[in-house]
Amino acid sequence: MPENDLALILGAAEAAGRIALGFWRQSPKVWEKPDAQGPVTEADLAVNAHLERVLRAARPGYGWLSEESTDSPARLDCATVFVLDPIDGTRSFIEGAESFSISLAVVTEGRPVAAVVHLPATGVTYAAHAGGPATRNGKGIAPRATPPLPQVLTNRTALEPEFWPGGVPPCKRNFRASLAWRFCLVAEGAFDGLISMRPAWEWDTAAGALIAERVGVVVSDPSGRPLVYNAAHPQAEGLLVAPPGLHGDWMARRRA
């Protein structure tokens, strides 16, 4: 049941957070991934090893998709899959910033059903399961009413006119390092939306997407299609994440 899976990944995320903090601000070893995929640290690998050991022992029939594990097509035959990023925001982690997270989701038949985004350095944990509320440290969260000038988590490239035939949406740009955390910030009303025109890996979005959807935030790719998980190539084409009114305005501008 999603409630049981949520309890499992909550405990695993908290323990993983303690492992990550053991390396944080301690000059961990860093390597560059091939094909310009960015850095990875010994902390990423230690957290991944812990999560794989604990979660796969608890649910041996579930598939596995992690940024720091070699992918296997065997997961495509599994109805339920763990989808995770051991440390989302590795560059921030390396810099000693607090804005990194552990992103854990359980996906069944292509949809997230349990999710945790845990920020070890700040002690903040977002969570949700299918059919239940989204929470921040156990308390319910909700998006805010969209102001005339929305505060949007995005970059300059995503607001280039080529992406918006109906006009670039007015907004004030903001940025946070962890993509999973950005979903949660929209879900709790700290920001009004999230836009990305870059491909987004499933391990960065699965947990945050469920948390946002459980409070009524619309999550789609830039064409308006819902995100589907455990794909053979586990990437979405980009992201539009906002409450229905704002998301509708963005889609009108995209389709004009």
N, C-alpha and C positions, 0 to 999 in steps of 0.2 A: 504493500500500500504506500502511496506517496508520503503519508505521515511518518511511517516507519523509515522510509528512505531519507526523509528530511532529518530525522533524529540521528541517523547514522552519519550523514555528511556534515551535520553541525559538529558533532564530536570530533570527526576526523579533521575538519577545518581548524578547530581550536587547537588541537594538538600540532597540526602542521604549522600554525602561526607561531607557536613556541619554538619550533625548529628554525623557522625563518629568522626570528629575532635573535637566535644564537649566532647568526652570521651577519646580521644587519649592523652597519657601521663598524664592522670588524675587518674591512678590506678583504672580502671574499675573493677567491680566484675567479677570474672572468675569462671566457673564451668567446670568439666570434663564430657564429654559425655559418655554414656554407651558404652560398648564393645570396649574400647580403640579407640574411634573415634576422640579423640583430644579435645582441649579446645574450649569453647564458652564463649563469654563475653556479658555483658549487652549491649554493643555497637552493636554486631551482631544482637541481638534481636530487638533493637530499629530501626536499619536500615531496617531489614526485615519487621517490622511492617509498617514502612513508605512506603516502596516500594509496599507491598501488598495492602495497602489502596489506594494508588494513581493509580497503574497500573490496578488493578482489577476493580476499579471504571471506568477507562477510556476504558477498553476493557473487559466488563463482560463476553463475550463469549469465551475468551481465557482460556486455562488451566494454571496450576501453578505448577512449580517444583523448589523448593528452598532448599538449604542445611538446612535452619533453620525453615522449615515448615514441619509438618507431611504430608507425601506423601499420595496422594489419587489416587486410580485407575481411578477416573473420568477423569483425564487428558488424559488418553489413548483414550478417545472418542472425544477428541478435535483436530481439524485439526491444530490449532495454539496454541502454549504454550509459556508462559514466562519461561525461564530457567535462574536461577541466583544464585550467591553466594554473600550474603550481604557484607561480608568481606572475601576476599580471601587472605590468609596469616595472619590468626588470631594470630599465635605465634609471628610474627613480630610486629603486632599491639600491643600485650601485652608488648613486649620488648621496645616499643617506636620507632621502626625503621620506615622508610618512605615507605618501600617496600610492602605495602598492597594495595589491589585494591577492587573496586566494579565491579563485572562482571555481565553484563546484556545482555541477548539475547532473541530475538523472533524467535521461531522455527516453521516452517510450513511444514507439511508432512515430518517430519524427518530431515529437513535441516534448519540451521540458515539463517534468511533473514535480520535481523537487529542486530547490536551488538555494545556494548559500554564496554570498560575497562577503568575505571576512577581511577586515583591515587590521592586521596584527598590531601595527605601531600605534594606532589610536584606540584600539579596543572596540571598534564598531563592527557589528555583524548584521547584515541584511539577510532575510530568509523568506521563503515562500514555498507552498506546495499547491498543486492543482486542487482547486475547490476551496482553498483557504485564503486567509489574508496575507498580505506582505507586511513584514515587520522590520523595524530597526531596533536592535537590542531588546526584542520582545514586545515592543509597542507598535501599534498600527501606524502606517504612513499613508499619505495621499498627496497627489500633485496639487499645485496651486492654480488659481484662476490665471489665465494667461494675460499679462499686462500688454499695453499698446506696443511697447518695444521689448519683445521677448529676449531673455537671457539664454543663449543657445551654446551648447558645447559643440564646437566645430573648429575648423581651420579655414584659412582664407581660400584655399583651393576649392573647397566644397561650395563656396559662394560665387564662383566664377559664373558669368552670365550664360555660358554655354550649357550649363546644367539647368537653367531656369528660363525656358522660353516665355513664360508669362511674367517674368520680372523676378529679380533676386529678392527673396523674402527679407523684410526689415528685421534686424536683430542686433544684439550686442554679442560679439564673439567672446567665448571663454574656452579654457582648456583644462583638463585634468588628465594625468598620465594613464591611469588604469581605465580601459574601456569598460570593463565590467562595472566599475564604480560609477561611471558616467550614467549608465542606465538607472542605477539606484538614486543618484542625485536628482534625476528627472522624476522618478517615482515618489520621492519624498518632498518634492516641491522646492528644492534648493535652486534648481534651474528649470527652464521651461521646455527644453527640447534638446535633441541630439541629432546632428546631421553628419554623415560621412559618405563620401563618394569613392572611398577606397575599399577594396575587397576586405572583408572582415572574417577572420577565422571563427569557426564554431566554438572553440574553447574560450574565446574572448567574449562571446555574446550569449551563450545558452543560459547561464544563470541569471544574468542581468535582465534578459528578455522576459523570463517568467516573472521576476519580481516587478518589473514595470507593467506587464499585462495584468497582474492581479490587482492593480489599483486603477485599471481602466485606461492606461496609456496604450496607444497604438504603436506597434512595432512592425516595421516592414522594410523591404529593400527600397531603393529609389524609384522603382516602378510600381510600388504599392503592394507587392506580393508579400504574404506572410513568410517568415523564415521557417525553413524546414531543416531538421537536424539529422545527423548520421548519414550525410550524403557521401557518395564515393569520393568526391572532391569537397572537403568540408569547409567551404567558403560561401559567404553571401556577397552579392555585388556591391554592397554598401548598406547604409542604414538611414532610415527616417524614424525617429522615436519622439513622440509628443502626444499630449492629450488630443482627443478627437477633433476639436475645432481647429487647432493649430496644424495638426497633421493634414486635415482636409484642405486647408489653405495652401500648404506646401504641395500637395498633390495637384491642385488646380494650377499652380504655377509651373509644375513639372509637365503637365499635359497640354498646356495652352498651345 
